Amino acid sequence: MGRISTKLIKKKSREFIKYKEDAFCKDFEKNKQSLKEMTSFGSKKIRNRIAGQITKRMKKPER
């Protein structure tokens, strides 16, 4: 079983992808750096979880 993402993490990841999709890719480290440059989150843990969710969404094929 994996971790369950909260509504906040899912919502923010969708907003970031919608806002600036070309800044993100399928690589977690690059997504983490892009988020770090775009925003100033107070928590590294939340930033990493959002970057992970974005990576997951970018890897998923379009429906």
Backbone bond lengths (Angstrom), bond angles and torsions (degrees), N, CA, C in turn:
res aa  C-N    CA-C-N  psi(-1)  N-CA   C-N-CA  omega(-1)  CA-C   N-CA-C  phi
1 M - - - 1.444 - - 1.519 109.83 -
2 G 1.302 114.44 135.97 1.456 119.95 176.76 1.518 110.96 -91.97
3 R 1.287 115.36 178.58 1.461 119.96 177.37 1.515 109.40 -78.26
4 I 1.284 116.56 149.86 1.452 121.70 178.00 1.523 108.20 -96.63
5 S 1.328 115.99 127.31 1.459 120.53 179.40 1.525 109.44 -82.55
6 T 1.310 116.02 141.42 1.450 120.59 179.32 1.528 110.28 -77.54
7 K 1.318 115.71 167.50 1.462 120.86 178.97 1.519 111.27 -61.05
8 L 1.319 117.27 -35.92 1.462 121.60 179.53 1.525 110.96 -60.94
9 I 1.325 116.74 -46.40 1.466 121.83 -178.56 1.526 109.93 -63.41
10 K 1.330 116.72 -46.11 1.468 120.85 -179.26 1.529 111.23 -64.81
11 K 1.324 116.59 -43.51 1.456 120.90 -178.57 1.530 111.36 -64.33
12 K 1.319 116.46 -46.77 1.468 120.59 -179.29 1.531 111.23 -64.84
13 S 1.327 117.54 -38.56 1.464 119.44 179.25 1.531 110.69 -65.15
14 R 1.333 117.22 -40.50 1.472 120.20 176.50 1.521 111.18 -63.20
15 E 1.334 117.07 -40.82 1.460 120.97 179.77 1.533 111.24 -64.23
16 F 1.328 116.86 -43.26 1.466 119.96 179.50 1.523 111.26 -64.54
17 I 1.331 116.87 -41.56 1.465 119.73 179.45 1.526 110.12 -64.93
18 K 1.324 116.38 -41.81 1.458 120.49 179.95 1.529 110.62 -66.16
19 Y 1.327 115.93 -39.61 1.456 121.72 -176.48 1.528 111.87 -70.81
20 K 1.324 116.96 -45.26 1.459 120.47 -174.40 1.524 110.27 -147.61
21 E 1.323 116.60 73.01 1.460 121.73 -175.92 1.531 112.83 -66.51
22 D 1.320 117.71 -33.96 1.469 120.42 -177.18 1.526 113.28 -70.51
23 A 1.333 118.09 -12.95 1.467 121.14 179.53 1.526 111.97 -82.04
24 F 1.337 117.44 -11.38 1.462 121.08 -174.87 1.522 111.22 -115.93
25 C 1.334 115.56 154.04 1.459 121.55 -179.98 1.532 108.84 -142.23
26 K 1.325 116.66 -161.58 1.459 121.59 -178.27 1.526 113.04 -90.30
27 D 1.325 117.26 5.93 1.459 122.03 -178.70 1.532 110.45 -103.88
28 F 1.325 116.10 123.17 1.461 121.80 -177.04 1.524 112.14 -61.51
29 E 1.327 117.44 -44.90 1.470 121.07 -177.05 1.535 111.40 -62.04
30 K 1.322 117.20 -41.44 1.466 120.33 178.96 1.521 110.99 -67.72
31 N 1.332 116.66 -38.52 1.462 120.25 178.15 1.524 110.93 -65.45
32 K 1.324 115.72 -37.80 1.467 120.51 178.33 1.526 110.56 -63.10
33 Q 1.330 116.79 -43.09 1.464 120.80 178.53 1.526 111.63 -66.56
34 S 1.329 117.07 -39.85 1.466 120.93 178.77 1.523 110.82 -61.55
35 L 1.329 116.27 -43.62 1.468 119.95 177.67 1.515 111.60 -64.47
36 K 1.310 116.41 -39.00 1.467 120.88 -179.28 1.531 110.46 -63.03
37 E 1.337 116.68 -39.44 1.456 121.09 179.73 1.530 112.15 -74.03
38 M 1.342 116.76 -35.45 1.462 120.78 -175.95 1.526 112.91 -75.95
39 T 1.318 117.56 -38.49 1.460 121.39 -173.22 1.511 111.18 -131.96
40 S 1.307 114.95 173.02 1.466 119.93 174.65 1.527 108.08 -126.34
41 F 1.327 116.01 82.44 1.454 120.90 176.35 1.507 108.93 -72.23
42 G 1.302 115.64 144.98 1.451 120.06 178.22 1.513 111.79 -76.47
43 S 1.327 116.58 -22.56 1.444 120.82 -174.64 1.528 111.29 -120.17
44 K 1.319 115.72 128.28 1.465 120.46 178.00 1.530 109.84 -68.57
45 K 1.317 116.64 -34.40 1.464 121.39 -178.72 1.528 111.07 -62.34
46 I 1.321 117.22 -44.45 1.463 120.93 179.86 1.525 110.23 -66.83
47 R 1.322 117.12 -41.97 1.465 120.86 178.38 1.523 110.80 -59.87
48 N 1.334 116.62 -43.59 1.460 120.33 179.96 1.519 111.90 -66.99
49 R 1.313 117.44 -37.27 1.470 120.12 178.98 1.521 111.06 -68.28
50 I 1.329 117.53 -38.22 1.465 121.06 177.05 1.528 109.57 -67.00
51 A 1.331 116.99 -41.58 1.473 120.51 177.89 1.524 110.54 -62.38
52 G 1.308 117.34 -38.76 1.467 121.23 177.06 1.514 112.20 -65.04
53 Q 1.313 116.46 -41.05 1.470 121.01 178.73 1.529 110.24 -66.72
54 I 1.322 117.58 -39.55 1.467 121.44 177.65 1.525 109.50 -63.54
55 T 1.337 117.14 -43.28 1.463 121.34 178.34 1.525 110.16 -59.85
56 K 1.319 116.18 -43.61 1.459 121.04 179.23 1.530 111.20 -61.54
57 R 1.319 116.31 -43.06 1.480 120.47 179.60 1.521 112.39 -68.85
58 M 1.333 117.44 -33.71 1.459 119.64 179.92 1.531 111.46 -73.60
59 K 1.306 117.83 -29.51 1.464 121.62 178.91 1.532 112.02 -75.53
60 K 1.341 115.62 -26.62 1.457 120.52 -177.47 1.526 110.19 -71.22
61 P 1.328 118.43 133.07 1.474 118.77 177.59 1.521 111.25 -70.09
62 E 1.305 115.86 152.54 1.460 120.77 179.60 1.523 109.75 -66.72
63 R 1.327 116.01 143.78 1.472 120.73 179.03 1.495 111.11 -92.89
